[in-house]
Amino acid sequence: MEKEKENNKMIRKKVFENLIIAIAMMLYFILINFSYLRMEEDMLLKGLKIASLIVLLLTIIIFEIAYHKDSGKIAIHGIETLILAFHTLTIWHIVNKLNISFETYILFSTYAFAIYYILKSILIYTNEKRKYLKSLSDIHEIVSKEPIKKEAKKREKKENT
């Protein structure tokens, strides 16, 4: 029972971490949308470039931390941050190229990132729960996959006298 509570706590922590990142992404895009409403076009363009540069520097820091800790989980967060930096840099170009409204594009971007993190949280929950349930089973210990090799022995001949 104690092991189950500990496992559930660990799963909740991982899921909560991803949901916090999703909320941070949503706030980031809300800030960009608010900036669009309050700033002139050239100032917004400079602001997007600066925001992209800041996010890119954050990505480099995250990759360095992942490298030093040899952590794949942190590296994945770095890749996600790199995608955010690239997305931020290309917002204005895509809006102008596709001839769509800025607010609509930011809204869909917010939805896309939020859906990604929610799906990621669901997958983490499912995989961790599956790992835990498999750890409860001792069938893998009972049934081994390695065949048992028997050595051939020469039969002894019985002498008839």
N, CA, C and O of each residue as an XYZ file, in Angstrom:
644
protein
N       0.826     -1.188      0.000
C       0.000      0.000      0.000
C       0.875      1.259      0.000
O       0.558      2.242     -0.669
N       1.962      1.221      0.744
C       2.876      2.360      0.816
C       3.539      2.610     -0.537
O       3.736      3.754     -0.947
N       3.877      1.519     -1.220
C       4.514      1.630     -2.530
C       3.561      2.276     -3.535
O       3.986      3.061     -4.382
N       2.277      1.945     -3.439
C       1.285      2.515     -4.345
C       1.129      4.016     -4.113
O       1.037      4.784     -5.071
N       1.099      4.436     -2.849
C       0.985      5.861     -2.546
C       2.201      6.627     -3.053
O       2.075      7.730     -3.586
N       3.370      6.037     -2.884
C       4.601      6.672     -3.341
C       4.615      6.792     -4.864
O       5.020      7.819     -5.408
N       4.173      5.746     -5.542
C       4.124      5.764     -6.999
C       3.110      6.794     -7.499
O       3.390      7.527     -8.448
N       1.947      6.853     -6.874
C       0.933      7.841     -7.266
C       1.444      9.264     -7.060
O       1.154     10.151     -7.862
N       2.195      9.482     -5.995
C       2.758     10.803     -5.721
C       3.757     11.191     -6.809
O       3.784     12.340     -7.247
N       4.576     10.234     -7.243
C       5.557     10.489     -8.284
C       4.861     10.775     -9.620
O       5.281     11.666    -10.359
N       3.811     10.031     -9.927
C       3.058     10.251    -11.168
C       2.406     11.628    -11.144
O       2.471     12.366    -12.127
N       1.779     11.974    -10.025
C       1.140     13.291     -9.912
C       2.156     14.416    -10.084
O       1.850     15.446    -10.684
N       3.358     14.220     -9.561
C       4.400     15.241     -9.678
C       4.779     15.452    -11.137
O       4.906     16.593    -11.580
N       4.963     14.365    -11.896
C       5.326     14.477    -13.311
C       4.208     15.130    -14.119
O       4.471     15.990    -14.960
N       2.978     14.731    -13.871
C       1.838     15.294    -14.602
C       1.661     16.765    -14.244
O       1.417     17.592    -15.122
N       1.781     17.092    -12.978
C       1.626     18.473    -12.519
C       2.704     19.362    -13.141
O       2.428     20.502    -13.516
N       3.918     18.848    -13.248
C       5.012     19.601    -13.855
C       4.681     19.966    -15.300
O       4.914     21.100    -15.721
N       4.142     19.021    -16.057
C       3.784     19.299    -17.444
C       2.603     20.254    -17.549
O       2.561     21.085    -18.456
N       1.659     20.148    -16.648
C       0.522     21.073    -16.676
C       0.955     22.493    -16.314
O       0.411     23.458    -16.851
N       1.923     22.631    -15.415
C       2.465     23.957    -15.086
C       3.158     24.557    -16.306
O       3.010     25.746    -16.586
N       3.915     23.732    -17.029
C       4.575     24.215    -18.251
C       3.520     24.637    -19.277
O       3.697     25.647    -19.958
N       2.434     23.883    -19.397
C       1.352     24.242    -20.329
C       0.738     25.591    -19.950
O       0.461     26.417    -20.820
N       0.531     25.808    -18.669
C      -0.023     27.093    -18.214
C       0.955     28.225    -18.506
O       0.544     29.312    -18.912
N       2.254     27.975    -18.301
C       3.262     28.995    -18.595
C       3.275     29.341    -20.082
O       3.410     30.507    -20.451
N       3.135     28.327    -20.930
C       3.077     28.567    -22.379
C       1.850     29.406    -22.735
O       1.933     30.329    -23.546
N       0.721     29.081    -22.128
C      -0.504     29.843    -22.399
C      -0.330     31.300    -21.973
O      -0.739     32.209    -22.695
N       0.267     31.525    -20.819
C       0.512     32.898    -20.358
C       1.472     33.626    -21.289
O       1.313     34.822    -21.534
N       2.460     32.916    -21.804
C       3.415     33.490    -22.755
C       2.687     33.974    -24.006
O       2.929     35.086    -24.474
N       1.803     33.148    -24.544
C       1.067     33.542    -25.746
C       0.032     34.632    -25.449
O      -0.237     35.474    -26.306
N      -0.540     34.626    -24.265
C      -1.456     35.712    -23.886
C      -0.691     37.030    -23.819
O      -1.196     38.072    -24.237
N       0.537     36.977    -23.289
C       1.374     38.176    -23.235
C       1.706     38.679    -24.642
O       1.691     39.886    -24.887
N       2.002     37.773    -25.557
C       2.277     38.177    -26.946
C       1.034     38.803    -27.572
O       1.134     39.820    -28.258
N      -0.120     38.213    -27.346
C      -1.363     38.756    -27.896
C      -1.679     40.126    -27.297
O      -2.106     41.035    -28.009
N      -1.472     40.269    -26.008
C      -1.698     41.554    -25.346
C      -0.733     42.605    -25.902
O      -1.112     43.761    -26.090
N       0.505     42.203    -26.164
C       1.491     43.124    -26.744
C       1.061     43.576    -28.131
O       1.255     44.733    -28.502
N       0.483     42.672    -28.886
C       0.005     43.015    -30.233
C      -1.083     44.084    -30.155
O      -1.129     44.989    -30.989
N      -1.944     43.982    -29.167
C      -3.034     44.943    -29.040
C      -2.555     46.308    -28.562
O      -3.178     47.320    -28.882
N      -1.460     46.357    -27.803
C      -1.011     47.597    -27.177
C       0.173     48.275    -27.875
O       0.428     49.454    -27.630
N       0.895     47.561    -28.731
C       2.117     48.107    -29.316
C       1.951     48.376    -30.803
O       1.044     47.862    -31.459
N       2.871     49.208    -31.313
C       2.926     49.431    -32.749
C       3.585     48.223    -33.406
O       4.235     47.414    -32.745
N       3.403     48.120    -34.722
C       3.868     46.951    -35.460
C       5.384     46.767    -35.391
O       5.856     45.652    -35.167
N       6.157     47.846    -35.581
C       7.610     47.709    -35.563
C       8.133     47.369    -34.165
O       9.101     46.622    -34.025
N       7.496     47.917    -33.142
C       7.893     47.579    -31.763
C       7.547     46.122    -31.441
O       8.307     45.433    -30.761
N       6.404     45.664    -31.930
C       6.003     44.275    -31.722
C       6.976     43.327    -32.396
O       7.349     42.303    -31.824
N       7.392     43.667    -33.619
C       8.338     42.830    -34.341
C       9.663     42.735    -33.596
O      10.237     41.651    -33.489
N      10.153     43.859    -33.082
C      11.395     43.853    -32.286
C      11.186     43.056    -30.989
O      12.068     42.314    -30.557
N      10.018     43.219    -30.385
C       9.715     42.482    -29.160
C       9.683     40.976    -29.386
O      10.158     40.206    -28.551
N       9.118     40.557    -30.526
C       9.087     39.124    -30.852
C      10.495     38.578    -31.061
O      10.805     37.466    -30.632
N      11.350     39.365    -31.721
C      12.737     38.931    -31.926
C      13.479     38.825    -30.600
O      14.235     37.878    -30.380
N      13.266     39.786    -29.727
C      13.919     39.752    -28.416
C      13.400     38.585    -27.583
O      14.176     37.895    -26.923
N      12.090     38.368    -27.615
C      11.512     37.234    -26.877
C      12.053     35.913    -27.408
O      12.348     35.000    -26.637
N      12.181     35.815    -28.722
C      12.728     34.595    -29.319
C      14.177     34.385    -28.887
O      14.585     33.257    -28.610
N      14.948     35.456    -28.827
C      16.346     35.368    -28.398
C      16.443     34.940    -26.934
O      17.296     34.130    -26.575
N      15.574     35.482    -26.103
C      15.576     35.114    -24.683
C      15.205     33.642    -24.515
O      15.832     32.926    -23.736
N      14.195     33.197    -25.240
C      13.787     31.792    -25.162
C      14.898     30.888    -25.703
O      15.112     29.789    -25.191
N      15.604     31.354    -26.742
C      16.718     30.577    -27.289
C      17.859     30.469    -26.274
O      18.467     29.406    -26.147
N      18.155     31.541    -25.557
C      19.178     31.485    -24.505
C      18.749     30.533    -23.384
O      19.569     29.797    -22.834
N      17.470     30.559    -23.058
C      16.941     29.626    -22.068
C      17.096     28.183    -22.553
O      17.390     27.282    -21.768
N      16.895     27.977    -23.855
C      17.064     26.643    -24.440
C      18.500     26.169    -24.288
O      18.738     25.018    -23.922
N      19.453     27.044    -24.565
C      20.866     26.669    -24.437
C      21.196     26.307    -23.001
O      21.927     25.348    -22.754
N      20.668     27.063    -22.057
C      20.903     26.771    -20.632
C      20.304     25.415    -20.268
O      20.931     24.625    -19.562
N      19.103     25.149    -20.745
C      18.448     23.863    -20.457
C      19.247     22.706    -21.057
O      19.404     21.668    -20.415
N      19.753     22.874    -22.281
C      20.565     21.822    -22.892
C      21.860     21.586    -22.105
O      22.291     20.443    -21.948
N      22.470     22.650    -21.618
C      23.695     22.501    -20.823
C      23.415     21.748    -19.519
O      24.189     20.881    -19.113
N      22.307     22.090    -18.877
C      21.932     21.394    -17.638
C      21.663     19.920    -17.936
O      22.086     19.043    -17.183
N      20.961     19.650    -19.031
C      20.664     18.267    -19.406
C      21.939     17.498    -19.704
O      22.050     16.320    -19.364
N      22.903     18.156    -20.338
C      24.166     17.494    -20.656
C      24.949     17.166    -19.394
O      25.479     16.063    -19.258
N      25.024     18.121    -18.469
C      25.794     17.899    -17.245
C      25.140     16.866    -16.330
O      25.831     16.110    -15.647
N      23.825     16.837    -16.318
C      23.125     15.857    -15.480
C      22.866     14.555    -16.220
O      22.398     13.584    -15.626
N      23.168     14.529    -17.511
C      22.926     13.373    -18.371
C      21.462     12.928    -18.253
O      21.162     11.759    -18.008
N      20.563     13.906    -18.436
C      19.135     13.671    -18.256
C      18.391     13.831    -19.579
O      18.397     14.901    -20.188
N      17.758     12.759    -20.004
C      16.949     12.807    -21.215
C      15.683     13.615    -21.017
O      15.209     14.271    -21.944
N      15.132     13.572    -19.811
C      13.904     14.313    -19.510
C      14.135     15.816    -19.649
O      13.307     16.522    -20.224
N      15.252     16.301    -19.129
C      15.573     17.728    -19.240
C      15.882     18.075    -20.695
O      15.550     19.169    -21.152
N      16.507     17.166    -21.417
C      16.801     17.409    -22.832
C      15.506     17.554    -23.634
O      15.433     18.376    -24.547
N      14.500     16.770    -23.302
C      13.201     16.889    -23.985
C      12.588     18.262    -23.707
O      12.012     18.879    -24.603
N      12.711     18.737    -22.467
C      12.225     20.089    -22.156
C      12.995     21.122    -22.978
O      12.427     22.126    -23.408
N      14.287     20.876    -23.194
C      15.089     21.773    -24.018
C      14.618     21.801    -25.457
O      14.560     22.864    -26.077
N      14.280     20.634    -25.992
C      13.768     20.561    -27.367
C      12.438     21.305    -27.472
O      12.196     22.025    -28.441
N      11.591     21.127    -26.480
C      10.303     21.836    -26.479
C      10.508     23.344    -26.430
O       9.793     24.092    -27.098
N      11.487     23.797    -25.637
C      11.775     25.227    -25.548
C      12.365     25.747    -26.858
O      12.094     26.878    -27.262
N      13.168     24.920    -27.516
C      13.724     25.296    -28.821
C      12.607     25.480    -29.849
O      12.644     26.411    -30.652
N      11.632     24.604    -29.821
C      10.481     24.728    -30.726
C       9.714     26.013    -30.432
O       9.254     26.689    -31.353
N       9.575     26.352    -29.153
C       8.904     27.605    -28.789
C       9.680     28.810    -29.312
O       9.077     29.762    -29.807
N      11.014     28.782    -29.210
C      11.834     29.888    -29.711
C      11.670     30.029    -31.227
O      11.512     31.137    -31.741
N      11.709     28.902    -31.933
C      11.531     28.921    -33.384
C      10.138     29.444    -33.745
O       9.982     30.235    -34.675
N       9.148     28.996    -33.008
C       7.765     29.433    -33.266
C       7.635     30.942    -33.044
O       7.009     31.642    -33.840
N       8.225     31.429    -31.966
C       8.155     32.862    -31.670
C       8.815     33.685    -32.775
O       8.311     34.737    -33.167
N       9.947     33.191    -33.270
C      10.660     33.908    -34.320
C       9.884     33.939    -35.630
O       9.996     34.898    -36.393
N       9.112     32.915    -35.891
C       8.411     32.831    -37.180
C       6.958     33.302    -37.132
O       6.265     33.243    -38.148
N       6.493     33.757    -36.002
C       5.082     34.184    -35.882
C       4.735     35.240    -36.926
O       3.784     35.076    -37.691
N       5.501     36.314    -36.953
C       5.164     37.437    -37.822
C       5.234     37.046    -39.296
O       4.393     37.455    -40.096
N       6.239     36.255    -39.645
C       6.399     35.832    -41.039
C       5.223     34.961    -41.485
O       4.702     35.142    -42.585
N       4.807     34.024    -40.644
C       3.711     33.127    -41.007
C       2.387     33.886    -41.104
O       1.580     33.633    -41.998
N       2.176     34.811    -40.181
C       0.943     35.611    -40.215
C       0.861     36.396    -41.519
O      -0.200     36.457    -42.141
N       1.970     36.994    -41.936
C       1.974     37.778    -43.183
C       1.908     36.889    -44.415
O       1.229     37.228    -45.385
N       2.604     35.758    -44.393
C       2.643     34.867    -45.552
C       1.288     34.204    -45.803
O       0.832     34.123    -46.943
N       0.649     33.730    -44.728
C      -0.635     33.040    -44.873
C      -1.830     33.985    -44.868
O      -2.964     33.566    -45.098
N      -1.566     35.264    -44.602
C      -2.605     36.285    -44.619
C      -3.736     35.974    -43.634
O      -4.913     36.049    -43.986
N      -3.370     35.626    -42.408
C      -4.356     35.375    -41.351
C      -4.182     36.423    -40.258
O      -3.162     37.111    -40.207
N      -5.161     36.543    -39.400
C      -5.061     37.545    -38.350
C      -4.108     37.071    -37.249
O      -4.011     35.880    -36.953
N      -3.422     38.021    -36.668
C      -2.432     37.734    -35.632
C      -3.085     37.065    -34.431
O      -2.556     36.092    -33.893
N      -4.235     37.586    -34.011
C      -4.920     37.039    -32.844
C      -5.325     35.581    -33.052
O      -5.200     34.754    -32.149
N      -5.814     35.280    -34.262
C      -6.229     33.910    -34.573
C      -5.039     32.966    -34.528
O      -5.131     31.866    -33.982
N      -3.918     33.399    -35.103
C      -2.721     32.555    -35.120
C      -2.201     32.308    -33.704
O      -1.811     31.189    -33.371
N      -2.195     33.334    -32.887
C      -1.736     33.179    -31.502
C      -2.698     32.282    -30.726
O      -2.267     31.474    -29.903
N      -3.984     32.419    -30.981
C      -4.972     31.568    -30.315
C      -4.762     30.101    -30.675
O      -4.772     29.236    -29.799
N      -4.573     29.821    -31.964
C      -4.328     28.434    -32.376
C      -2.993     27.921    -31.843
O      -2.869     26.746    -31.499
N      -2.006     28.793    -31.776
C      -0.714     28.395    -31.197
C      -0.875     28.024    -29.736
O      -0.309     27.035    -29.270
N      -1.647     28.819    -29.017
C      -1.898     28.528    -27.605
C      -2.588     27.178    -27.456
O      -2.205     26.364    -26.616
N      -3.600     26.949    -28.274
C      -4.299     25.664    -28.225
C      -3.371     24.503    -28.562
O      -3.410     23.461    -27.907
N      -2.542     24.682    -29.576
C      -1.646     23.602    -29.999
C      -0.670     23.227    -28.884
O      -0.484     22.045    -28.597
N      -0.053     24.217    -28.260
C       0.893     23.925    -27.178
C       0.179     23.331    -25.969
O       0.697     22.415    -25.329
N      -1.009     23.850    -25.652
C      -1.761     23.320    -24.507
C      -2.179     21.873    -24.748
O      -2.058     21.032    -23.858
N      -2.667     21.586    -25.942
C      -3.069     20.213    -26.267
C      -1.864     19.285    -26.225
O      -1.967     18.156    -25.745
N      -0.722     19.752    -26.725
C       0.495     18.928    -26.687
C       0.839     18.546    -25.243
O       1.102     17.379    -24.956
N       0.837     19.515    -24.351
C       1.229     19.225    -22.965
C       0.176     18.387    -22.239
O       0.522     17.581    -21.374
N      -1.076     18.562    -22.572
C      -2.110     17.728    -21.960
C      -1.981     16.283    -22.439
O      -2.082     15.351    -21.641
N      -1.758     16.098    -23.745
C      -1.546     14.740    -24.261
C      -0.281     14.114    -23.677
O      -0.252     12.922    -23.372
N       0.751     14.921    -23.526
C       1.993     14.427    -22.924
C       1.742     13.991    -21.481
O       2.267     12.967    -21.045
N       0.953     14.751    -20.746
C       0.616     14.388    -19.368
C      -0.173     13.088    -19.312
O       0.063     12.246    -18.445
N      -1.104     12.931    -20.236
C      -1.892     11.692    -20.285
C      -0.990     10.503    -20.582
O      -1.124      9.454    -19.953
N      -0.069     10.654    -21.536
C       0.859      9.569    -21.866
C       1.773      9.234    -20.696
O       2.039      8.062    -20.431
N       2.254     10.252    -19.996
C       3.106     10.008    -18.830
C       2.329      9.244    -17.769
O       2.839      8.281    -17.196
N       1.100      9.668    -17.505
C       0.281      8.989    -16.509
C       0.057      7.524    -16.893
O       0.201      6.626    -16.063
N      -0.297      7.295    -18.159
C      -0.576      5.931    -18.622
C       0.665      5.052    -18.548
O       0.599      3.923    -18.062
N       1.794      5.563    -19.026
C       3.028      4.770    -19.019
C       3.514      4.467    -17.607
O       3.935      3.345    -17.322
N       3.458      5.446    -16.733
C       3.912      5.230    -15.352
C       2.993      4.248    -14.620
O       3.459      3.416    -13.841
N       1.700      4.350    -14.874
C       0.751      3.422    -14.245
C       1.000      2.005    -14.750
O       0.970      1.050    -13.973
N       1.248      1.870    -16.057
C       1.530      0.562    -16.638
C       2.817     -0.030    -16.051
O       2.865     -1.217    -15.725
N       3.854      0.796    -15.918
C       5.112      0.315    -15.322
C       4.883     -0.166    -13.895
O       5.410     -1.199    -13.482
N       4.091      0.595    -13.151
C       3.824      0.212    -11.765
C       3.069     -1.113    -11.701
O       3.410     -1.984    -10.901
N       2.051     -1.267    -12.535
C       1.272     -2.506    -12.521
C       2.119     -3.701    -12.957
O       1.940     -4.805    -12.443
N       3.034     -3.491    -13.895
C       3.922     -4.577    -14.296
C       4.896     -4.934    -13.186
O       5.292     -6.092    -13.058
N       5.284     -3.959    -12.389
C       6.219     -4.241    -11.296
C       5.549     -5.064    -10.201
O       6.235     -5.744     -9.439
N       4.228     -5.014    -10.112
C       3.517     -5.802     -9.101
C       3.490     -7.284     -9.455
O       3.405     -8.137     -8.572
N       3.561     -7.584    -10.734
C       3.487     -8.966    -11.183
C       4.840     -9.648    -10.999
O       5.884     -9.069    -11.301
N       4.812    -10.877    -10.501
C       6.054    -11.624    -10.343
C       6.148    -12.757    -11.364
O       6.948    -13.678    -11.204
N       5.347    -12.685    -12.386
C       5.349    -13.725    -13.415
C       6.688    -13.763    -14.139
O       7.183    -14.833    -14.494
N       7.273    -12.576    -14.358
C       8.550    -12.556    -15.065
C       9.650    -13.254    -14.273
O      10.622    -13.737    -14.852
N       9.502    -13.309    -12.969
C      10.477    -14.042    -12.164
C      10.207    -15.546    -12.209
O      11.136    -16.353    -12.181
N       8.943    -15.908    -12.278
C       8.582    -17.322    -12.280
C       8.904    -17.952    -13.631
O       9.501    -19.027    -13.696
N       8.514    -17.293    -14.684
C       8.733    -17.814    -16.028
C       9.926    -17.076    -16.616
O       9.842    -15.892    -16.940
N      11.027    -17.786    -16.748
C      12.188    -17.143    -17.347
C      12.204    -17.431    -18.835
O      11.737    -18.477    -19.287
N      12.739    -16.502    -19.579
C      12.754    -16.634    -21.031
C      13.955    -17.451    -21.513
O      13.981    -17.912    -22.654
N      14.927    -17.622    -20.653
C      16.119    -18.360    -21.054
C      15.869    -19.864    -20.942
O      15.408    -20.349    -19.908
N      16.172    -20.588    -22.003
C      15.976    -22.041    -21.926
C      17.030    -22.682    -21.012
O      18.167    -22.218    -20.921
N      16.631    -23.717    -20.369
C      17.550    -24.430    -19.482
C      18.296    -25.462    -20.316
O      17.698    -26.318    -20.968
N      19.611    -25.355    -20.272
C      20.427    -26.282    -21.052
C      20.817    -27.452    -20.164
O      21.290    -27.272    -19.041
N      20.613    -28.629    -20.679
C      21.013    -29.823    -19.950
C      22.220    -30.413    -20.658
O      22.298    -30.465    -21.885
N      23.133    -30.843    -19.853
C      24.323    -31.454    -20.427
C      24.042    -32.908    -20.746
O      23.355    -33.610    -20.005
N      24.579    -33.327    -21.842
C      24.406    -34.721    -22.235
C      25.369    -35.584    -21.414
O      26.557    -35.279    -21.314
N      24.851    -36.647    -20.837
C      25.678    -37.552    -20.043
C      25.667    -38.913    -20.706
O      24.663    -39.366    -21.256
N      26.789    -39.527    -20.634
C      26.908    -40.848    -21.213
C      26.288    -41.860    -20.256
O      26.535    -41.842    -19.050
N      25.474    -42.746    -20.835
C      24.805    -43.737    -19.993
C      25.823    -44.823    -19.603
O      26.700    -45.228    -20.365
N      25.638    -45.230    -18.421
C      26.507    -46.327    -17.974
C      25.882    -47.649    -18.401
O      24.675    -47.854    -18.273
N      26.739    -48.552    -18.920
C      26.234    -49.856    -19.351
C      26.189    -50.789    -18.140
O      27.119    -50.877    -17.339
N      25.072    -51.464    -18.061
C      24.946    -52.437    -16.966
C      25.530    -53.775    -17.427
O      25.188    -54.282    -18.496
N      26.370    -54.306    -16.646
C      26.981    -55.589    -17.004
C      26.108    -56.727    -16.542
O      25.677    -56.781    -15.390
N      25.857    -57.632    -17.458
C      25.048    -58.811    -17.104
C      26.002    -59.965    -16.793
O      26.705    -60.408    -17.701
N      26.061    -60.435    -15.661
C      26.875    -61.591    -15.306
C      26.112    -62.702    -14.723
O      26.688    -63.735    -14.382
